[in-house]
């Protein structure tokens, strides 16, 4: 399951020259997630770190509460994608049917398949971060070295990254994927599996800051989330509800910290 494959291209210049080149492309493939024999979702993702992806996905979907409740992760390569078979602990298996009951179809936006608004915008846990104010210097430090930690991104220019940083801005863990949600799920899964915590540090994502990423951050206990791109209105609102500090459009020269919206 390689995350990148080489493809032939024709390099064309303004002067009219044409040169054959090979370029690595990020692999994007359908991953069908089956939970205890029930078809749950099909995600377009990069087929690596699947154990981390499965664990983070289950935590973000609230199918499980901790690592021990995901009993098995079994990937099977098919002709047109990957079947990812998951097995949950008996105590939480009922959650699968409850969630499936509210999902009419799957969509990358994460909302279209939800049957009602209550399920789409379920209450988030409130994060209380007193004494954990991340200095902006740490955020700028992480941004300065972020690309150095993105081997797939540097090779292909086509994937997102999500990283866990400490209070000084050092990157402890990072995961990449063609999907921004998948990259964050992989990060959450890797952190849960290795015992990493946010502590006084923060999360960083190269993606647009959507409401789904804010919700995943809240469920993972991330009190500060930095994004290279802009947030959506719902992301800012949900972050305020959960008590998450979000910093967006983070660049080497400036960044924007979202304030609590007033209407």
ChimeraX commands (.cxc) that place a marker at each C-alpha (Angstrom):
marker #1 position 0.00,0.00,0.00 radius 0.5
marker #1 position 2.23,2.77,-1.26 radius 0.5
marker #1 position 1.19,6.41,-0.65 radius 0.5
marker #1 position 2.68,7.61,-3.96 radius 0.5
marker #1 position 3.12,6.28,-7.51 radius 0.5
marker #1 position 5.05,7.62,-10.46 radius 0.5
marker #1 position 3.16,8.67,-13.62 radius 0.5
marker #1 position 4.44,9.94,-16.99 radius 0.5
marker #1 position 3.84,13.58,-17.94 radius 0.5
marker #1 position 4.82,15.96,-20.69 radius 0.5
marker #1 position 6.55,19.12,-19.43 radius 0.5
marker #1 position 5.59,22.08,-21.64 radius 0.5
marker #1 position 7.41,25.42,-21.47 radius 0.5
marker #1 position 6.37,28.87,-22.80 radius 0.5
marker #1 position 9.10,28.48,-25.44 radius 0.5
marker #1 position 7.30,25.43,-26.83 radius 0.5
marker #1 position 9.62,22.67,-25.66 radius 0.5
marker #1 position 8.12,19.35,-24.66 radius 0.5
marker #1 position 10.01,16.97,-22.43 radius 0.5
marker #1 position 8.81,13.67,-21.04 radius 0.5
marker #1 position 9.08,13.47,-17.24 radius 0.5
marker #1 position 7.94,11.13,-14.51 radius 0.5
marker #1 position 6.29,12.64,-11.47 radius 0.5
marker #1 position 5.13,11.00,-8.22 radius 0.5
marker #1 position 1.42,11.42,-7.52 radius 0.5
marker #1 position -0.31,10.95,-4.18 radius 0.5
marker #1 position -2.34,7.75,-4.25 radius 0.5
marker #1 position -6.05,8.35,-3.75 radius 0.5
marker #1 position -8.19,5.27,-3.39 radius 0.5
marker #1 position -11.64,4.33,-2.02 radius 0.5
marker #1 position -11.42,2.84,1.46 radius 0.5
marker #1 position -14.61,1.07,2.48 radius 0.5
marker #1 position -14.94,0.97,6.26 radius 0.5
marker #1 position -16.85,-2.00,7.58 radius 0.5
marker #1 position -17.60,-2.11,11.31 radius 0.5
marker #1 position -18.59,-5.47,12.77 radius 0.5
marker #1 position -19.90,-6.58,9.39 radius 0.5
marker #1 position -21.85,-3.37,8.73 radius 0.5
marker #1 position -20.88,-1.11,5.83 radius 0.5
marker #1 position -20.32,2.23,7.51 radius 0.5
marker #1 position -18.53,4.63,5.16 radius 0.5
marker #1 position -16.45,4.92,2.01 radius 0.5
marker #1 position -13.63,7.45,2.23 radius 0.5
marker #1 position -11.29,8.64,-0.50 radius 0.5
marker #1 position -7.92,8.45,1.21 radius 0.5
marker #1 position -4.21,7.77,0.97 radius 0.5
marker #1 position -3.66,4.08,1.77 radius 0.5
marker #1 position -1.05,4.32,4.52 radius 0.5
marker #1 position -1.14,4.45,8.33 radius 0.5
marker #1 position -4.46,2.59,8.14 radius 0.5
marker #1 position -4.30,1.47,11.79 radius 0.5
marker #1 position -4.01,5.12,12.84 radius 0.5
marker #1 position -6.77,6.10,10.41 radius 0.5
marker #1 position -9.15,3.43,11.70 radius 0.5
marker #1 position -8.57,4.36,15.33 radius 0.5
marker #1 position -8.87,8.11,14.76 radius 0.5
marker #1 position -11.96,7.63,12.60 radius 0.5
marker #1 position -13.70,5.56,15.29 radius 0.5
marker #1 position -12.84,8.13,17.96 radius 0.5
marker #1 position -14.01,11.03,15.81 radius 0.5
marker #1 position -17.25,9.20,14.94 radius 0.5
marker #1 position -17.77,8.51,18.68 radius 0.5
marker #1 position -18.02,4.80,17.98 radius 0.5
marker #1 position -15.45,4.16,20.71 radius 0.5
marker #1 position -14.12,6.05,23.72 radius 0.5
marker #1 position -10.61,4.64,23.97 radius 0.5
marker #1 position -8.01,2.55,22.17 radius 0.5
marker #1 position -8.93,-0.71,23.87 radius 0.5
marker #1 position -12.44,-0.68,22.38 radius 0.5
marker #1 position -11.10,-1.12,18.83 radius 0.5
marker #1 position -10.32,-4.82,18.88 radius 0.5
marker #1 position -9.10,-5.42,15.33 radius 0.5
marker #1 position -8.22,-3.59,12.10 radius 0.5
marker #1 position -7.99,-5.78,9.01 radius 0.5
marker #1 position -7.26,-4.21,5.60 radius 0.5
marker #1 position -8.00,-6.18,2.44 radius 0.5
marker #1 position -6.87,-4.99,-0.98 radius 0.5
marker #1 position -9.59,-5.23,-3.63 radius 0.5
marker #1 position -9.47,-4.50,-7.34 radius 0.5
marker #1 position -10.84,-0.97,-7.00 radius 0.5
marker #1 position -9.81,-0.04,-3.46 radius 0.5
marker #1 position -9.37,-1.25,0.10 radius 0.5
marker #1 position -11.83,-2.88,2.46 radius 0.5
marker #1 position -11.04,-1.94,6.05 radius 0.5
marker #1 position -12.75,-4.34,8.45 radius 0.5
marker #1 position -13.01,-3.14,12.04 radius 0.5
marker #1 position -14.13,-5.00,15.13 radius 0.5
marker #1 position -15.36,-3.19,18.24 radius 0.5
marker #1 position -15.70,-4.27,21.85 radius 0.5
marker #1 position -19.16,-5.68,22.71 radius 0.5
marker #1 position -19.88,-2.76,25.04 radius 0.5
marker #1 position -19.89,-0.24,22.16 radius 0.5
marker #1 position -21.17,-2.28,19.22 radius 0.5
marker #1 position -24.65,-0.83,19.56 radius 0.5
marker #1 position -23.33,2.61,18.60 radius 0.5
marker #1 position -22.71,1.47,15.04 radius 0.5
marker #1 position -26.36,0.74,14.32 radius 0.5
marker #1 position -27.42,3.98,16.01 radius 0.5
marker #1 position -25.10,6.00,13.78 radius 0.5
marker #1 position -25.94,4.07,10.62 radius 0.5
marker #1 position -29.61,4.75,11.26 radius 0.5
marker #1 position -28.87,8.48,10.81 radius 0.5
marker #1 position -26.68,8.13,7.72 radius 0.5
marker #1 position -28.49,8.00,4.40 radius 0.5
marker #1 position -25.39,8.27,2.21 radius 0.5
marker #1 position -21.75,9.15,2.52 radius 0.5
marker #1 position -20.24,12.46,1.43 radius 0.5
marker #1 position -16.83,14.06,1.78 radius 0.5
marker #1 position -18.49,17.09,3.33 radius 0.5
marker #1 position -19.50,14.95,6.31 radius 0.5
marker #1 position -22.98,16.47,6.51 radius 0.5
marker #1 position -25.00,15.39,3.50 radius 0.5
marker #1 position -25.49,11.85,4.76 radius 0.5
marker #1 position -26.89,12.84,8.15 radius 0.5
marker #1 position -30.61,12.36,8.51 radius 0.5
marker #1 position -31.31,15.31,10.81 radius 0.5
marker #1 position -29.73,18.48,12.08 radius 0.5
marker #1 position -29.47,17.24,15.63 radius 0.5
marker #1 position -27.14,14.46,14.48 radius 0.5
marker #1 position -25.19,16.80,12.20 radius 0.5
marker #1 position -24.38,19.26,14.97 radius 0.5
marker #1 position -24.21,17.11,18.06 radius 0.5
marker #1 position -23.02,18.83,21.28 radius 0.5
marker #1 position -19.26,18.98,21.67 radius 0.5
marker #1 position -17.31,18.46,24.87 radius 0.5
marker #1 position -16.23,21.75,26.41 radius 0.5
marker #1 position -12.46,22.20,26.61 radius 0.5
marker #1 position -11.19,24.10,29.61 radius 0.5
marker #1 position -7.58,25.18,28.99 radius 0.5
marker #1 position -6.53,27.45,31.91 radius 0.5
marker #1 position -2.77,27.94,32.05 radius 0.5
marker #1 position -2.31,26.48,28.57 radius 0.5
marker #1 position -1.88,29.61,26.49 radius 0.5
marker #1 position 0.29,28.70,23.52 radius 0.5
marker #1 position 2.71,31.52,22.65 radius 0.5
marker #1 position 2.53,32.76,19.10 radius 0.5
marker #1 position 6.29,32.29,18.82 radius 0.5
marker #1 position 5.73,28.54,19.07 radius 0.5
marker #1 position 3.18,28.64,16.25 radius 0.5
marker #1 position 5.56,30.54,13.98 radius 0.5
marker #1 position 8.33,28.07,14.88 radius 0.5
marker #1 position 6.15,25.12,13.87 radius 0.5
marker #1 position 5.15,26.78,10.60 radius 0.5
marker #1 position 8.80,27.37,9.74 radius 0.5
marker #1 position 9.62,23.64,9.83 radius 0.5
marker #1 position 6.25,22.14,8.90 radius 0.5
marker #1 position 7.16,21.44,5.28 radius 0.5
marker #1 position 10.33,19.63,6.36 radius 0.5
marker #1 position 8.06,17.06,8.05 radius 0.5
marker #1 position 5.88,16.46,4.98 radius 0.5
marker #1 position 7.74,13.99,2.74 radius 0.5
marker #1 position 4.63,13.01,0.76 radius 0.5
marker #1 position 3.58,16.65,0.42 radius 0.5
marker #1 position 7.01,17.68,-0.85 radius 0.5
marker #1 position 7.08,14.81,-3.34 radius 0.5
marker #1 position 3.57,15.23,-4.73 radius 0.5
marker #1 position 2.25,18.69,-3.77 radius 0.5
marker #1 position -1.19,17.11,-3.38 radius 0.5
marker #1 position -1.79,16.11,0.23 radius 0.5
marker #1 position -2.78,17.69,3.52 radius 0.5
marker #1 position -0.97,17.31,6.81 radius 0.5
marker #1 position -2.02,17.41,10.45 radius 0.5
marker #1 position 0.54,17.66,13.23 radius 0.5
marker #1 position 0.83,17.65,17.00 radius 0.5
marker #1 position 3.26,20.28,18.32 radius 0.5
marker #1 position 4.67,20.91,21.79 radius 0.5
marker #1 position 4.62,24.21,23.66 radius 0.5
marker #1 position 7.82,25.32,21.92 radius 0.5
marker #1 position 6.54,24.51,18.44 radius 0.5
marker #1 position 8.47,21.27,17.92 radius 0.5
marker #1 position 6.51,18.78,15.81 radius 0.5
marker #1 position 6.04,15.50,17.67 radius 0.5
marker #1 position 3.75,13.60,15.32 radius 0.5
marker #1 position 2.48,14.30,11.82 radius 0.5
marker #1 position 0.29,12.43,9.36 radius 0.5
marker #1 position -0.48,13.12,5.68 radius 0.5
marker #1 position -3.41,12.26,3.43 radius 0.5
marker #1 position -5.20,13.48,0.32 radius 0.5
marker #1 position -8.15,14.27,2.59 radius 0.5
marker #1 position -7.81,16.88,5.31 radius 0.5
marker #1 position -10.25,14.99,7.57 radius 0.5
marker #1 position -8.35,11.75,7.03 radius 0.5
marker #1 position -5.02,13.38,7.91 radius 0.5
marker #1 position -6.46,14.62,11.20 radius 0.5
marker #1 position -8.04,11.23,11.96 radius 0.5
marker #1 position -4.69,9.57,11.32 radius 0.5
marker #1 position -3.01,12.03,13.68 radius 0.5
marker #1 position -5.60,11.45,16.42 radius 0.5
marker #1 position -5.24,7.71,16.00 radius 0.5
marker #1 position -1.44,7.87,16.12 radius 0.5
marker #1 position -1.58,10.01,19.27 radius 0.5
marker #1 position -3.99,7.63,20.97 radius 0.5
marker #1 position -1.95,4.60,19.98 radius 0.5
marker #1 position 1.39,6.03,21.16 radius 0.5
marker #1 position 0.13,7.80,24.26 radius 0.5
marker #1 position 0.82,11.33,22.99 radius 0.5
marker #1 position -1.25,14.15,24.45 radius 0.5
marker #1 position -1.70,17.78,23.46 radius 0.5
marker #1 position -0.46,18.96,26.85 radius 0.5
marker #1 position 0.55,22.60,26.58 radius 0.5
marker #1 position 1.05,22.24,22.84 radius 0.5
marker #1 position -1.29,22.60,19.87 radius 0.5
marker #1 position -2.48,21.07,16.62 radius 0.5
marker #1 position -1.71,22.38,13.17 radius 0.5
marker #1 position -3.36,21.62,9.84 radius 0.5
marker #1 position -2.44,22.65,6.32 radius 0.5
marker #1 position -6.09,22.58,5.29 radius 0.5
marker #1 position -9.06,24.90,5.21 radius 0.5
marker #1 position -10.39,25.01,8.77 radius 0.5
marker #1 position -13.80,23.39,8.38 radius 0.5
marker #1 position -16.28,22.68,11.15 radius 0.5
marker #1 position -15.44,18.95,10.91 radius 0.5
marker #1 position -11.82,19.61,11.85 radius 0.5
marker #1 position -12.91,21.73,14.81 radius 0.5
marker #1 position -15.22,18.93,15.97 radius 0.5
marker #1 position -12.46,16.35,15.62 radius 0.5
marker #1 position -10.16,18.63,17.62 radius 0.5
marker #1 position -12.77,19.03,20.37 radius 0.5
marker #1 position -13.35,15.28,20.63 radius 0.5
marker #1 position -9.58,14.72,20.77 radius 0.5
marker #1 position -9.12,17.32,23.51 radius 0.5
marker #1 position -7.11,19.74,21.37 radius 0.5
marker #1 position -7.43,23.18,22.97 radius 0.5
marker #1 position -5.55,25.17,20.28 radius 0.5
marker #1 position -5.75,24.56,16.53 radius 0.5
marker #1 position -3.67,26.40,13.94 radius 0.5
marker #1 position -4.58,26.31,10.24 radius 0.5
marker #1 position -2.61,27.46,7.21 radius 0.5
marker #1 position -5.87,28.25,5.40 radius 0.5
marker #1 position -8.99,30.19,6.37 radius 0.5
marker #1 position -11.82,28.98,8.62 radius 0.5
marker #1 position -15.50,28.78,7.78 radius 0.5
marker #1 position -18.14,30.60,9.80 radius 0.5
marker #1 position -19.40,27.37,11.33 radius 0.5
marker #1 position -15.86,26.39,12.33 radius 0.5
marker #1 position -15.47,29.65,14.28 radius 0.5
marker #1 position -18.87,29.21,15.92 radius 0.5
marker #1 position -18.27,25.57,16.89 radius 0.5
marker #1 position -14.81,26.42,18.22 radius 0.5
marker #1 position -16.34,29.09,20.46 radius 0.5
marker #1 position -18.89,26.57,21.73 radius 0.5
marker #1 position -16.17,24.05,22.56 radius 0.5
marker #1 position -13.71,26.55,23.99 radius 0.5
marker #1 position -11.09,25.92,21.30 radius 0.5
marker #1 position -8.67,28.68,20.35 radius 0.5
marker #1 position -8.28,28.76,16.58 radius 0.5
marker #1 position -5.63,30.60,14.62 radius 0.5
marker #1 position -6.03,30.68,10.85 radius 0.5
marker #1 position -4.34,31.95,7.68 radius 0.5
marker #1 position -1.11,31.21,9.50 radius 0.5
marker #1 position 1.87,32.39,7.48 radius 0.5
marker #1 position 5.49,33.23,8.21 radius 0.5
marker #1 position 4.68,36.94,8.51 radius 0.5
marker #1 position 1.24,36.97,10.19 radius 0.5
marker #1 position -1.74,34.95,11.41 radius 0.5
marker #1 position -5.33,35.63,12.45 radius 0.5
marker #1 position -6.75,34.57,15.79 radius 0.5
marker #1 position -10.51,34.11,15.76 radius 0.5
marker #1 position -12.45,36.02,18.41 radius 0.5
marker #1 position -15.73,34.83,19.85 radius 0.5
marker #1 position -18.42,35.81,17.31 radius 0.5
marker #1 position -21.05,38.34,18.36 radius 0.5
marker #1 position -24.40,38.82,16.65 radius 0.5
marker link #1:1,2 radius 0.2
marker link #1:2,3 radius 0.2
marker link #1:3,4 radius 0.2
marker link #1:4,5 radius 0.2
marker link #1:5,6 radius 0.2
marker link #1:6,7 radius 0.2
marker link #1:7,8 radius 0.2
marker link #1:8,9 radius 0.2
marker link #1:9,10 radius 0.2
marker link #1:10,11 radius 0.2
marker link #1:11,12 radius 0.2
marker link #1:12,13 radius 0.2
marker link #1:13,14 radius 0.2
marker link #1:14,15 radius 0.2
marker link #1:15,16 radius 0.2
marker link #1:16,17 radius 0.2
marker link #1:17,18 radius 0.2
marker link #1:18,19 radius 0.2
marker link #1:19,20 radius 0.2
marker link #1:20,21 radius 0.2
marker link #1:21,22 radius 0.2
marker link #1:22,23 radius 0.2
marker link #1:23,24 radius 0.2
marker link #1:24,25 radius 0.2
marker link #1:25,26 radius 0.2
marker link #1:26,27 radius 0.2
marker link #1:27,28 radius 0.2
marker link #1:28,29 radius 0.2
marker link #1:29,30 radius 0.2
marker link #1:30,31 radius 0.2
marker link #1:31,32 radius 0.2
marker link #1:32,33 radius 0.2
marker link #1:33,34 radius 0.2
marker link #1:34,35 radius 0.2
marker link #1:35,36 radius 0.2
marker link #1:36,37 radius 0.2
marker link #1:37,38 radius 0.2
marker link #1:38,39 radius 0.2
marker link #1:39,40 radius 0.2
marker link #1:40,41 radius 0.2
marker link #1:41,42 radius 0.2
marker link #1:42,43 radius 0.2
marker link #1:43,44 radius 0.2
marker link #1:44,45 radius 0.2
marker link #1:45,46 radius 0.2
marker link #1:46,47 radius 0.2
marker link #1:47,48 radius 0.2
marker link #1:48,49 radius 0.2
marker link #1:49,50 radius 0.2
marker link #1:50,51 radius 0.2
marker link #1:51,52 radius 0.2
marker link #1:52,53 radius 0.2
marker link #1:53,54 radius 0.2
marker link #1:54,55 radius 0.2
marker link #1:55,56 radius 0.2
marker link #1:56,57 radius 0.2
marker link #1:57,58 radius 0.2
marker link #1:58,59 radius 0.2
marker link #1:59,60 radius 0.2
marker link #1:60,61 radius 0.2
marker link #1:61,62 radius 0.2
marker link #1:62,63 radius 0.2
marker link #1:63,64 radius 0.2
marker link #1:64,65 radius 0.2
marker link #1:65,66 radius 0.2
marker link #1:66,67 radius 0.2
marker link #1:67,68 radius 0.2
marker link #1:68,69 radius 0.2
marker link #1:69,70 radius 0.2
marker link #1:70,71 radius 0.2
marker link #1:71,72 radius 0.2
marker link #1:72,73 radius 0.2
marker link #1:73,74 radius 0.2
marker link #1:74,75 radius 0.2
marker link #1:75,76 radius 0.2
marker link #1:76,77 radius 0.2
marker link #1:77,78 radius 0.2
marker link #1:78,79 radius 0.2
marker link #1:79,80 radius 0.2
marker link #1:80,81 radius 0.2
marker link #1:81,82 radius 0.2
marker link #1:82,83 radius 0.2
marker link #1:83,84 radius 0.2
marker link #1:84,85 radius 0.2
marker link #1:85,86 radius 0.2
marker link #1:86,87 radius 0.2
marker link #1:87,88 radius 0.2
marker link #1:88,89 radius 0.2
marker link #1:89,90 radius 0.2
marker link #1:90,91 radius 0.2
marker link #1:91,92 radius 0.2
marker link #1:92,93 radius 0.2
marker link #1:93,94 radius 0.2
marker link #1:94,95 radius 0.2
marker link #1:95,96 radius 0.2
marker link #1:96,97 radius 0.2
marker link #1:97,98 radius 0.2
marker link #1:98,99 radius 0.2
marker link #1:99,100 radius 0.2
marker link #1:100,101 radius 0.2
marker link #1:101,102 radius 0.2
marker link #1:102,103 radius 0.2
marker link #1:103,104 radius 0.2
marker link #1:104,105 radius 0.2
marker link #1:105,106 radius 0.2
marker link #1:106,107 radius 0.2
marker link #1:107,108 radius 0.2
marker link #1:108,109 radius 0.2
marker link #1:109,110 radius 0.2
marker link #1:110,111 radius 0.2
marker link #1:111,112 radius 0.2
marker link #1:112,113 radius 0.2
marker link #1:113,114 radius 0.2
marker link #1:114,115 radius 0.2
marker link #1:115,116 radius 0.2
marker link #1:116,117 radius 0.2
marker link #1:117,118 radius 0.2
marker link #1:118,119 radius 0.2
marker link #1:119,120 radius 0.2
marker link #1:120,121 radius 0.2
marker link #1:121,122 radius 0.2
marker link #1:122,123 radius 0.2
marker link #1:123,124 radius 0.2
marker link #1:124,125 radius 0.2
marker link #1:125,126 radius 0.2
marker link #1:126,127 radius 0.2
marker link #1:127,128 radius 0.2
marker link #1:128,129 radius 0.2
marker link #1:129,130 radius 0.2
marker link #1:130,131 radius 0.2
marker link #1:131,132 radius 0.2
marker link #1:132,133 radius 0.2
marker link #1:133,134 radius 0.2
marker link #1:134,135 radius 0.2
marker link #1:135,136 radius 0.2
marker link #1:136,137 radius 0.2
marker link #1:137,138 radius 0.2
marker link #1:138,139 radius 0.2
marker link #1:139,140 radius 0.2
marker link #1:140,141 radius 0.2
marker link #1:141,142 radius 0.2
marker link #1:142,143 radius 0.2
marker link #1:143,144 radius 0.2
marker link #1:144,145 radius 0.2
marker link #1:145,146 radius 0.2
marker link #1:146,147 radius 0.2
marker link #1:147,148 radius 0.2
marker link #1:148,149 radius 0.2
marker link #1:149,150 radius 0.2
marker link #1:150,151 radius 0.2
marker link #1:151,152 radius 0.2
marker link #1:152,153 radius 0.2
marker link #1:153,154 radius 0.2
marker link #1:154,155 radius 0.2
marker link #1:155,156 radius 0.2
marker link #1:156,157 radius 0.2
marker link #1:157,158 radius 0.2
marker link #1:158,159 radius 0.2
marker link #1:159,160 radius 0.2
marker link #1:160,161 radius 0.2
marker link #1:161,162 radius 0.2
marker link #1:162,163 radius 0.2
marker link #1:163,164 radius 0.2
marker link #1:164,165 radius 0.2
marker link #1:165,166 radius 0.2
marker link #1:166,167 radius 0.2
marker link #1:167,168 radius 0.2
marker link #1:168,169 radius 0.2
marker link #1:169,170 radius 0.2
marker link #1:170,171 radius 0.2
marker link #1:171,172 radius 0.2
marker link #1:172,173 radius 0.2
marker link #1:173,174 radius 0.2
marker link #1:174,175 radius 0.2
marker link #1:175,176 radius 0.2
marker link #1:176,177 radius 0.2
marker link #1:177,178 radius 0.2
marker link #1:178,179 radius 0.2
marker link #1:179,180 radius 0.2
marker link #1:180,181 radius 0.2
marker link #1:181,182 radius 0.2
marker link #1:182,183 radius 0.2
marker link #1:183,184 radius 0.2
marker link #1:184,185 radius 0.2
marker link #1:185,186 radius 0.2
marker link #1:186,187 radius 0.2
marker link #1:187,188 radius 0.2
marker link #1:188,189 radius 0.2
marker link #1:189,190 radius 0.2
marker link #1:190,191 radius 0.2
marker link #1:191,192 radius 0.2
marker link #1:192,193 radius 0.2
marker link #1:193,194 radius 0.2
marker link #1:194,195 radius 0.2
marker link #1:195,196 radius 0.2
marker link #1:196,197 radius 0.2
marker link #1:197,198 radius 0.2
marker link #1:198,199 radius 0.2
marker link #1:199,200 radius 0.2
marker link #1:200,201 radius 0.2
marker link #1:201,202 radius 0.2
marker link #1:202,203 radius 0.2
marker link #1:203,204 radius 0.2
marker link #1:204,205 radius 0.2
marker link #1:205,206 radius 0.2
marker link #1:206,207 radius 0.2
marker link #1:207,208 radius 0.2
marker link #1:208,209 radius 0.2
marker link #1:209,210 radius 0.2
marker link #1:210,211 radius 0.2
marker link #1:211,212 radius 0.2
marker link #1:212,213 radius 0.2
marker link #1:213,214 radius 0.2
marker link #1:214,215 radius 0.2
marker link #1:215,216 radius 0.2
marker link #1:216,217 radius 0.2
marker link #1:217,218 radius 0.2
marker link #1:218,219 radius 0.2
marker link #1:219,220 radius 0.2
marker link #1:220,221 radius 0.2
marker link #1:221,222 radius 0.2
marker link #1:222,223 radius 0.2
marker link #1:223,224 radius 0.2
marker link #1:224,225 radius 0.2
marker link #1:225,226 radius 0.2
marker link #1:226,227 radius 0.2
marker link #1:227,228 radius 0.2
marker link #1:228,229 radius 0.2
marker link #1:229,230 radius 0.2
marker link #1:230,231 radius 0.2
marker link #1:231,232 radius 0.2
marker link #1:232,233 radius 0.2
marker link #1:233,234 radius 0.2
marker link #1:234,235 radius 0.2
marker link #1:235,236 radius 0.2
marker link #1:236,237 radius 0.2
marker link #1:237,238 radius 0.2
marker link #1:238,239 radius 0.2
marker link #1:239,240 radius 0.2
marker link #1:240,241 radius 0.2
marker link #1:241,242 radius 0.2
marker link #1:242,243 radius 0.2
marker link #1:243,244 radius 0.2
marker link #1:244,245 radius 0.2
marker link #1:245,246 radius 0.2
marker link #1:246,247 radius 0.2
marker link #1:247,248 radius 0.2
marker link #1:248,249 radius 0.2
marker link #1:249,250 radius 0.2
marker link #1:250,251 radius 0.2
marker link #1:251,252 radius 0.2
marker link #1:252,253 radius 0.2
marker link #1:253,254 radius 0.2
marker link #1:254,255 radius 0.2
marker link #1:255,256 radius 0.2
marker link #1:256,257 radius 0.2
marker link #1:257,258 radius 0.2
marker link #1:258,259 radius 0.2
marker link #1:259,260 radius 0.2
marker link #1:260,261 radius 0.2
marker link #1:261,262 radius 0.2
marker link #1:262,263 radius 0.2
view
